């Protein structure tokens, strides 16, 4: 976001799997049998926002020790990376500091708020800031 890599709490690939149940089978066929509870889906994804479009750049199988890149051509036949996430309508949340005393889940601190990007069919339609609610 804004040229900076950030983590999101959102899972835009879930919407694609709901619309295409065979997609999950293609993903699962590439995942290791040994999973890690920290990455319970079995994969991590890298996303890009360019020209107000959400794009899937890469997907990596993960078992907490290592992971191989999963070719997007296996998951989305006929498409090349980055894949436009036209299936996604929803929000991406990104922490925005400074941190304030928590607790927040297992963390002793919380972000002071969130940058929220709202998408419709893979296109960013607006953005907003949401302060932390207490």
Secondary structure, 3 states (H helix, E strand, C coil): CCCCCCCCCCCCHHHHHHHCHHHHHHHHCCCCCCCECCECCCEEEEEEEECCEEEEEEEEECCCCCCCEECHHHHCCCCCCCEECCCCCEEEEEEEEEEEEEEECCEEEEEEEEEEEEEECCEEEEEEEEECCC
